[in-house]
Amino acid sequence: MKNHKKKRKGIKVGVIFNPYSGSGRSFEVLKWLKERLRIDKLKYYVEKLEKKINIKENLLRLKEKGVHKIIVLGGDGTLFHIVNNLPFDFKIPFCLFPSGSGNDFLKTIFGKKKDLNFFYEVFKEGIVMESFTGEIITKEGKLLFTNAAGIGFDAKIAERALRIKNLRGLLRYLLSLLIELKGNISYEMEIKDDNNYLMGKYILLGLGLGKYLGGGFHLFPDASPFKEEISVCIIKNMKKTEVLKKLHHVIKGTHLSLPECLYFKTKDLKLSLKEDSLIQLDGEVSRLKRGDIEAKISQKKFSFLYKSPI
């Protein structure tokens, strides 16, 4: 028991702090966290994310300081940038605190827990787990996602949501959806893998490792980042009034039986866009030019601290 306490006191902690995350929520969590670390007499180093392109430098500085764990104060977008900038052979595990606008990855892992004391227990006592990541490959290059990606209407909603600063989570996504519903909502695509071939106009192509998207939409009810597979959810074109009528099914995760919904698992999906579109990866939006795209399970995994929420 004495040895265990000595070991704990020798732990160095890194903190990745995104000041733009969660409309200021991360500032509140950082203040709370510093006090807890002070009480536990743990040495910590805070890296503030001033620019997303410098994340690799933030991580390398923490590695040079010899930290044993890295706490992330941010949301799904922060995690997206970290995973896409991980230095080679980076073995330090991350501990995620709900500090973003959606926190969908955390909802999959821990349910809808929001109590910071629980996540601090995960930091102290959690075991190291690895999750798979998804990979999107285009002519311009490749990007990874940890939770979910969406092409089409979902990406338009995500782009709108980034401009709304006074709301978070599901409410922000719903408001963005209502605004974007006034414009075009369907895109012509050709989609195929080893067992499926589809071509036509679709409202949404969703790719999930996690269960949730958009701050709480239960789009991929049986998805798991611990399984080597991507859950694919495709919503066929329909009238805008029908979108509103059936929206509650997607929130509850009861949409899989709807005739407009196609759902299957894959490790490698080929997609041909017939027109320019948008893609969102963990809430971060990029433009896609018409042409061929590939989505698959990546060889790169992500290490984080886990404790059963029960």
TORMI-206282 format. One record per residue (C-alpha): residue number from 0; residue in three letters; x, y, z. Coordinates in nm, 4 decimals. Example, Ala and Ser with C-alpha at 12.3 -4.5 7.8 and 13.67 -1.06 7.14 Angstrom:
# residues 2
{pt 0,ALA,{1.2300,-0.4500,0.7800}}
{pt 1,SER,{1.3670,-0.1060,0.7140}}
***
This chain:
# residues 310
{pt 0,MET,{0.0000,0.0000,0.0000}}
{pt 1,LYS,{0.2827,0.2405,0.0839}}
{pt 2,ASN,{0.4568,0.1663,-0.2434}}
{pt 3,HIS,{0.1340,0.2383,-0.4318}}
{pt 4,LYS,{0.1079,0.5825,-0.2727}}
{pt 5,LYS,{0.4694,0.6675,-0.3503}}
{pt 6,LYS,{0.4142,0.5687,-0.7096}}
{pt 7,ARG,{0.1072,0.7919,-0.7333}}
{pt 8,LYS,{0.2960,1.0931,-0.5968}}
{pt 9,GLY,{0.5648,1.0473,-0.8613}}
{pt 10,ILE,{0.3179,1.0679,-1.1486}}
{pt 11,LYS,{0.3572,1.3625,-1.3855}}
{pt 12,VAL,{0.0423,1.4744,-1.5628}}
{pt 13,GLY,{0.0048,1.6496,-1.8946}}
{pt 14,VAL,{-0.3049,1.8561,-1.9718}}
{pt 15,ILE,{-0.4120,1.9419,-2.3279}}
{pt 16,PHE,{-0.6457,2.2393,-2.2969}}
{pt 17,ASN,{-0.8533,2.3667,-2.5908}}
{pt 18,PRO,{-0.9766,2.7177,-2.4993}}
{pt 19,TYR,{-1.2189,2.7202,-2.7951}}
{pt 20,SER,{-1.3969,2.4014,-2.6946}}
{pt 21,GLY,{-1.7492,2.3869,-2.5582}}
{pt 22,SER,{-1.8140,2.7634,-2.5683}}
{pt 23,GLY,{-1.5839,2.8189,-2.2709}}
{pt 24,ARG,{-1.6703,2.4970,-2.0862}}
{pt 25,SER,{-1.3046,2.3886,-2.0954}}
{pt 26,PHE,{-1.2016,2.6917,-1.8829}}
{pt 27,GLU,{-1.4382,2.5807,-1.6057}}
{pt 28,VAL,{-1.3122,2.2224,-1.6189}}
{pt 29,LEU,{-0.9477,2.3366,-1.6169}}
{pt 30,LYS,{-1.0031,2.5432,-1.3019}}
{pt 31,TRP,{-1.1706,2.2454,-1.1312}}
{pt 32,LEU,{-0.8986,2.0058,-1.2470}}
{pt 33,LYS,{-0.6090,2.2200,-1.1239}}
{pt 34,GLU,{-0.7586,2.2233,-0.7750}}
{pt 35,ARG,{-0.7970,1.8443,-0.7707}}
{pt 36,LEU,{-0.4402,1.7914,-0.8919}}
{pt 37,ARG,{-0.3155,2.0379,-0.6295}}
{pt 38,ILE,{-0.4995,1.8513,-0.3518}}
{pt 39,ASP,{-0.3477,1.5229,-0.4713}}
{pt 40,LYS,{-0.0035,1.6906,-0.4897}}
{pt 41,LEU,{0.0488,1.5841,-0.8494}}
{pt 42,LYS,{0.2850,1.7736,-1.0753}}
{pt 43,TYR,{0.1166,1.8835,-1.3958}}
{pt 44,TYR,{0.1964,2.0715,-1.7164}}
{pt 45,VAL,{-0.0707,2.2525,-1.9188}}
{pt 46,GLU,{-0.0442,2.2840,-2.2952}}
{pt 47,LYS,{-0.2887,2.5370,-2.4396}}
{pt 48,LEU,{-0.3931,2.4715,-2.7989}}
{pt 49,GLU,{-0.3365,2.8081,-2.9607}}
{pt 50,LYS,{-0.3273,2.6651,-3.3132}}
{pt 51,LYS,{-0.4419,2.3236,-3.4276}}
{pt 52,ILE,{-0.1385,2.2875,-3.6534}}
{pt 53,ASN,{0.0891,2.2975,-3.3463}}
{pt 54,ILE,{-0.0703,2.0021,-3.1664}}
{pt 55,LYS,{0.2225,1.7731,-3.2473}}
{pt 56,GLU,{0.4562,2.0242,-3.0778}}
{pt 57,ASN,{0.2272,2.0320,-2.7700}}
{pt 58,LEU,{0.2385,1.6525,-2.7475}}
{pt 59,LEU,{0.6148,1.6315,-2.7953}}
{pt 60,ARG,{0.6743,1.8907,-2.5194}}
{pt 61,LEU,{0.4671,1.6825,-2.2779}}
{pt 62,LYS,{0.6572,1.3697,-2.3787}}
{pt 63,GLU,{0.9907,1.5459,-2.3153}}
{pt 64,LYS,{0.8690,1.6449,-1.9667}}
{pt 65,GLY,{0.8160,1.2758,-1.8910}}
{pt 66,VAL,{0.4418,1.2819,-1.8254}}
{pt 67,HIS,{0.2740,0.9475,-1.7560}}
{pt 68,LYS,{-0.0811,1.0444,-1.8549}}
{pt 69,ILE,{-0.2366,1.3229,-2.0612}}
{pt 70,ILE,{-0.5751,1.4704,-1.9700}}
{pt 71,VAL,{-0.7653,1.6163,-2.2660}}
{pt 72,LEU,{-0.9998,1.9089,-2.2017}}
{pt 73,GLY,{-1.1946,1.9373,-2.5227}}
{pt 74,GLY,{-1.4539,1.7576,-2.7306}}
{pt 75,ASP,{-1.4655,1.5305,-3.0330}}
{pt 76,GLY,{-1.2987,1.7920,-3.2535}}
{pt 77,THR,{-1.0046,1.8247,-3.0150}}
{pt 78,LEU,{-0.9655,1.4474,-3.0151}}
{pt 79,PHE,{-0.9776,1.4470,-3.3959}}
{pt 80,HIS,{-0.6844,1.6884,-3.4174}}
{pt 81,ILE,{-0.4846,1.4986,-3.1556}}
{pt 82,VAL,{-0.5236,1.1635,-3.3337}}
{pt 83,ASN,{-0.4313,1.3169,-3.6692}}
{pt 84,ASN,{-0.1165,1.4700,-3.5189}}
{pt 85,LEU,{0.0094,1.1918,-3.2931}}
{pt 86,PRO,{0.3903,1.1629,-3.3183}}
{pt 87,PHE,{0.5277,0.8279,-3.4260}}
{pt 88,ASP,{0.5416,0.5650,-3.1487}}
{pt 89,PHE,{0.3549,0.7875,-2.8990}}
{pt 90,LYS,{0.2573,0.5578,-2.6097}}
{pt 91,ILE,{0.1281,0.7976,-2.3420}}
{pt 92,PRO,{-0.2421,0.7230,-2.2700}}
{pt 93,PHE,{-0.5031,0.9972,-2.2794}}
{pt 94,CYS,{-0.7783,1.0624,-2.0275}}
{pt 95,LEU,{-1.0776,1.2410,-2.1756}}
{pt 96,PHE,{-1.2911,1.4887,-1.9801}}
{pt 97,PRO,{-1.6275,1.6089,-2.1251}}
{pt 98,SER,{-1.5424,1.9660,-2.2161}}
{pt 99,GLY,{-1.6667,2.0023,-2.5741}}
{pt 100,SER,{-1.9948,2.0811,-2.7439}}
{pt 101,GLY,{-2.0930,1.7225,-2.8201}}
{pt 102,ASN,{-1.8611,1.4722,-2.6493}}
{pt 103,ASP,{-2.0078,1.1895,-2.8581}}
{pt 104,PHE,{-1.7042,0.9623,-2.8255}}
{pt 105,LEU,{-1.7311,0.9785,-2.4467}}
{pt 106,LYS,{-2.1054,0.9013,-2.4634}}
{pt 107,THR,{-2.0214,0.5755,-2.6401}}
{pt 108,ILE,{-1.7487,0.4785,-2.3925}}
{pt 109,PHE,{-1.9057,0.5906,-2.0633}}
{pt 110,GLY,{-2.2731,0.6491,-2.1389}}
{pt 111,LYS,{-2.4095,0.9958,-2.0656}}
{pt 112,LYS,{-2.2086,1.0551,-1.7483}}
{pt 113,LYS,{-2.1168,1.4215,-1.6919}}
{pt 114,ASP,{-1.9879,1.4133,-1.3345}}
{pt 115,LEU,{-1.6266,1.5350,-1.3348}}
{pt 116,ASN,{-1.5535,1.3319,-1.0218}}
{pt 117,PHE,{-1.6173,1.0135,-1.2201}}
{pt 118,PHE,{-1.3722,1.1162,-1.4923}}
{pt 119,TYR,{-1.1136,1.2065,-1.2306}}
{pt 120,GLU,{-1.1490,0.8526,-1.0953}}
{pt 121,VAL,{-1.0894,0.7261,-1.4484}}
{pt 122,PHE,{-0.7725,0.9352,-1.4579}}
{pt 123,LYS,{-0.6513,0.7936,-1.1260}}
{pt 124,GLU,{-0.7595,0.4300,-1.1506}}
{pt 125,GLY,{-0.8410,0.3627,-1.5169}}
{pt 126,ILE,{-0.6761,0.0935,-1.7268}}
{pt 127,VAL,{-0.5292,0.1574,-2.0710}}
{pt 128,MET,{-0.7563,0.0570,-2.3601}}
{pt 129,GLU,{-0.7132,0.0927,-2.7347}}
{pt 130,SER,{-0.9805,0.1959,-2.9820}}
{pt 131,PHE,{-0.9777,0.1621,-3.3572}}
{pt 132,THR,{-0.9795,0.4685,-3.5812}}
{pt 133,GLY,{-1.1361,0.5192,-3.9201}}
{pt 134,GLU,{-0.9499,0.6516,-4.2217}}
{pt 135,ILE,{-1.0831,0.8657,-4.5066}}
{pt 136,ILE,{-0.8699,0.8656,-4.8218}}
{pt 137,THR,{-0.9121,1.1204,-5.1035}}
{pt 138,LYS,{-0.6889,1.2550,-5.3797}}
{pt 139,GLU,{-0.5845,1.5329,-5.1423}}
{pt 140,GLY,{-0.4636,1.2924,-4.8719}}
{pt 141,LYS,{-0.5999,1.1017,-4.5736}}
{pt 142,LEU,{-0.7547,1.1883,-4.2382}}
{pt 143,LEU,{-0.8481,0.9806,-3.9345}}
{pt 144,PHE,{-1.1615,0.9945,-3.7212}}
{pt 145,THR,{-1.2231,0.8430,-3.3782}}
{pt 146,ASN,{-1.6004,0.8684,-3.3460}}
{pt 147,ALA,{-1.7948,0.9345,-3.6658}}
{pt 148,ALA,{-1.7838,1.0845,-4.0122}}
{pt 149,GLY,{-2.0693,1.2140,-4.2234}}
{pt 150,ILE,{-2.0987,1.3057,-4.5893}}
{pt 151,GLY,{-2.3845,1.5126,-4.7298}}
{pt 152,PHE,{-2.6545,1.6826,-4.5257}}
{pt 153,ASP,{-2.4953,1.5887,-4.1917}}
{pt 154,ALA,{-2.1766,1.7716,-4.2884}}
{pt 155,LYS,{-2.3761,2.0816,-4.3865}}
{pt 156,ILE,{-2.5405,2.0729,-4.0438}}
{pt 157,ALA,{-2.2008,2.0331,-3.8745}}
{pt 158,GLU,{-2.0640,2.3322,-4.0673}}
{pt 159,ARG,{-2.3592,2.5443,-3.9557}}
{pt 160,ALA,{-2.3218,2.4230,-3.5954}}
{pt 161,LEU,{-1.9632,2.5505,-3.5849}}
{pt 162,ARG,{-2.0998,2.9036,-3.6310}}
{pt 163,ILE,{-2.3454,2.8786,-3.3396}}
{pt 164,LYS,{-2.1586,2.9651,-3.0202}}
{pt 165,ASN,{-2.4315,3.0023,-2.7570}}
{pt 166,LEU,{-2.5611,2.6428,-2.7687}}
{pt 167,ARG,{-2.4027,2.3017,-2.7205}}
{pt 168,GLY,{-2.4757,1.9395,-2.7978}}
{pt 169,LEU,{-2.8053,1.8166,-2.9386}}
{pt 170,LEU,{-2.9816,2.1555,-2.9277}}
{pt 171,ARG,{-2.7100,2.3158,-3.1405}}
{pt 172,TYR,{-2.7313,2.0332,-3.3945}}
{pt 173,LEU,{-3.1140,2.0518,-3.4101}}
{pt 174,LEU,{-3.1127,2.4277,-3.4672}}
{pt 175,SER,{-2.8499,2.3858,-3.7407}}
{pt 176,LEU,{-3.0595,2.1129,-3.9018}}
{pt 177,LEU,{-3.3675,2.3362,-3.9152}}
{pt 178,ILE,{-3.1667,2.6171,-4.0760}}
{pt 179,GLU,{-3.0011,2.3930,-4.3364}}
{pt 180,LEU,{-3.3276,2.2182,-4.4188}}
{pt 181,LYS,{-3.4148,2.5219,-4.6317}}
{pt 182,GLY,{-3.1475,2.4289,-4.8878}}
{pt 183,ASN,{-3.0413,2.1170,-5.0761}}
{pt 184,ILE,{-3.0400,1.8059,-4.8576}}
{pt 185,SER,{-2.9560,1.5177,-5.0949}}
{pt 186,TYR,{-2.6456,1.4229,-5.2923}}
{pt 187,GLU,{-2.5840,1.1769,-5.5737}}
{pt 188,MET,{-2.3434,0.9010,-5.4699}}
{pt 189,GLU,{-2.2225,0.5573,-5.5707}}
{pt 190,ILE,{-2.1447,0.3416,-5.2660}}
{pt 191,LYS,{-1.9998,-0.0093,-5.2573}}
{pt 192,ASP,{-1.8116,-0.2642,-5.0508}}
{pt 193,ASP,{-1.7697,-0.6431,-5.0772}}
{pt 194,ASN,{-2.1382,-0.7067,-5.0047}}
{pt 195,ASN,{-2.3268,-0.3917,-5.1066}}
{pt 196,TYR,{-2.3722,-0.1726,-5.4127}}
{pt 197,LEU,{-2.5862,0.1411,-5.4079}}
{pt 198,MET,{-2.6298,0.4333,-5.6450}}
{pt 199,GLY,{-2.8680,0.7261,-5.6204}}
{pt 200,LYS,{-2.9496,1.0382,-5.4227}}
{pt 201,TYR,{-2.8987,1.0131,-5.0485}}
{pt 202,ILE,{-2.9468,1.2577,-4.7640}}
{pt 203,LEU,{-2.6784,1.1079,-4.5461}}
{pt 204,LEU,{-2.3876,0.8683,-4.5530}}
{pt 205,GLY,{-2.2778,0.8179,-4.1926}}
{pt 206,LEU,{-1.9697,0.6228,-4.0860}}
{pt 207,GLY,{-1.9530,0.5290,-3.7195}}
{pt 208,LEU,{-1.7065,0.3842,-3.4737}}
{pt 209,GLY,{-1.9000,0.5405,-3.1889}}
{pt 210,LYS,{-2.2754,0.5216,-3.1331}}
{pt 211,TYR,{-2.3573,0.8928,-3.1411}}
{pt 212,LEU,{-2.3265,1.1876,-3.3755}}
{pt 213,GLY,{-2.4187,1.5539,-3.3534}}
{pt 214,GLY,{-2.4232,1.5745,-2.9740}}
{pt 215,GLY,{-2.6645,1.2884,-2.9136}}
{pt 216,PHE,{-2.8164,1.1462,-3.2340}}
{pt 217,HIS,{-2.8107,0.7676,-3.1816}}
{pt 218,LEU,{-2.7202,0.7040,-3.5459}}
{pt 219,PHE,{-2.5137,0.3865,-3.4925}}
{pt 220,PRO,{-2.6902,0.1975,-3.2070}}
{pt 221,ASP,{-2.4625,-0.1090,-3.2030}}
{pt 222,ALA,{-2.1309,0.0531,-3.2999}}
{pt 223,SER,{-1.8180,0.0119,-3.0888}}
{pt 224,PRO,{-1.4692,0.1639,-3.1246}}
{pt 225,PHE,{-1.3341,-0.1640,-2.9839}}
{pt 226,LYS,{-1.4539,-0.3596,-3.2902}}
{pt 227,GLU,{-1.2580,-0.3667,-3.6152}}
{pt 228,GLU,{-1.5489,-0.2458,-3.8263}}
{pt 229,ILE,{-1.7261,0.0691,-3.9407}}
{pt 230,SER,{-2.1030,0.1002,-3.9020}}
{pt 231,VAL,{-2.2542,0.2503,-4.2174}}
{pt 232,CYS,{-2.5872,0.4350,-4.2010}}
{pt 233,ILE,{-2.7389,0.5612,-4.5255}}
{pt 234,ILE,{-3.0561,0.7696,-4.5382}}
{pt 235,LYS,{-3.2380,0.7689,-4.8724}}
{pt 236,ASN,{-3.3800,1.0849,-5.0245}}
{pt 237,MET,{-3.7225,1.1894,-4.8936}}
{pt 238,LYS,{-3.9420,1.4962,-4.8606}}
{pt 239,LYS,{-3.8264,1.7539,-4.6067}}
{pt 240,THR,{-4.1504,1.7169,-4.4132}}
{pt 241,GLU,{-4.0745,1.3450,-4.3781}}
{pt 242,VAL,{-3.7288,1.4280,-4.2423}}
{pt 243,LEU,{-3.8903,1.6264,-3.9610}}
{pt 244,LYS,{-4.1522,1.3587,-3.8919}}
{pt 245,LYS,{-3.8921,1.0814,-3.8605}}
{pt 246,LEU,{-3.6173,1.2772,-3.6874}}
{pt 247,HIS,{-3.7108,1.1478,-3.3415}}
{pt 248,HIS,{-3.6301,0.7927,-3.4545}}
{pt 249,VAL,{-3.2685,0.8918,-3.5201}}
{pt 250,ILE,{-3.2410,1.0619,-3.1813}}
{pt 251,LYS,{-3.3703,0.7491,-3.0058}}
{pt 252,GLY,{-3.1820,0.5002,-3.2246}}
{pt 253,THR,{-3.5032,0.3364,-3.3526}}
{pt 254,HIS,{-3.4499,0.4332,-3.7169}}
{pt 255,LEU,{-3.2904,0.1101,-3.8442}}
{pt 256,SER,{-3.6297,-0.0427,-3.9307}}
{pt 257,LEU,{-3.7400,0.2582,-4.1378}}
{pt 258,PRO,{-3.7641,0.1898,-4.5145}}
{pt 259,GLU,{-3.5515,0.4984,-4.5864}}
{pt 260,CYS,{-3.2610,0.3666,-4.3763}}
{pt 261,LEU,{-2.9878,0.1270,-4.4909}}
{pt 262,TYR,{-2.7468,-0.0054,-4.2288}}
{pt 263,PHE,{-2.4527,-0.2435,-4.2518}}
{pt 264,LYS,{-2.0968,-0.3088,-4.1316}}
{pt 265,THR,{-1.7781,-0.2810,-4.3332}}
{pt 266,LYS,{-1.4005,-0.2625,-4.3058}}
{pt 267,ASP,{-1.3508,-0.0909,-4.6405}}
{pt 268,LEU,{-1.6027,0.1241,-4.8286}}
{pt 269,LYS,{-1.5623,0.2802,-5.1731}}
{pt 270,LEU,{-1.7545,0.5938,-5.2572}}
{pt 271,SER,{-1.7895,0.7987,-5.5735}}
{pt 272,LEU,{-1.9308,1.1503,-5.5359}}
{pt 273,LYS,{-2.1063,1.2839,-5.8435}}
{pt 274,GLU,{-2.0928,1.6430,-5.7160}}
{pt 275,ASP,{-1.8897,1.8513,-5.4716}}
{pt 276,SER,{-1.9942,1.8032,-5.1109}}
{pt 277,LEU,{-1.8842,1.8425,-4.7496}}
{pt 278,ILE,{-1.7534,1.5877,-4.5018}}
{pt 279,GLN,{-1.7468,1.6136,-4.1237}}
{pt 280,LEU,{-1.4980,1.4120,-3.9230}}
{pt 281,ASP,{-1.5729,1.4194,-3.5494}}
{pt 282,GLY,{-1.7491,1.7518,-3.6066}}
{pt 283,GLU,{-1.4645,1.9106,-3.8045}}
{pt 284,VAL,{-1.5740,2.0026,-4.1588}}
{pt 285,SER,{-1.3818,1.9839,-4.4872}}
{pt 286,ARG,{-1.4811,2.0248,-4.8504}}
{pt 287,LEU,{-1.4899,1.7246,-5.0813}}
{pt 288,LYS,{-1.4464,1.7480,-5.4567}}
{pt 289,ARG,{-1.6433,1.5129,-5.6770}}
{pt 290,GLY,{-1.4611,1.1880,-5.7367}}
{pt 291,ASP,{-1.3544,0.8719,-5.5578}}
{pt 292,ILE,{-1.3191,0.8349,-5.1798}}
{pt 293,GLU,{-1.2309,0.5399,-4.9605}}
{pt 294,ALA,{-1.3318,0.4859,-4.5971}}
{pt 295,LYS,{-1.1703,0.2046,-4.4028}}
{pt 296,ILE,{-1.0456,0.0851,-4.0657}}
{pt 297,SER,{-0.7023,0.2340,-4.0016}}
{pt 298,GLN,{-0.3989,0.0512,-3.8659}}
{pt 299,LYS,{-0.3513,0.3407,-3.6227}}
{pt 300,LYS,{-0.5099,0.2943,-3.2794}}
{pt 301,PHE,{-0.5787,0.5398,-3.0004}}
{pt 302,SER,{-0.4881,0.4673,-2.6342}}
{pt 303,PHE,{-0.7031,0.6067,-2.3534}}
{pt 304,LEU,{-0.7866,0.5381,-1.9897}}
{pt 305,TYR,{-1.1017,0.3419,-1.9175}}
{pt 306,LYS,{-1.3066,0.2474,-1.6140}}
{pt 307,SER,{-1.6477,0.0817,-1.6152}}
{pt 308,PRO,{-1.9230,0.3449,-1.5707}}
{pt 309,ILE,{-2.1309,0.0985,-1.3672}}
***
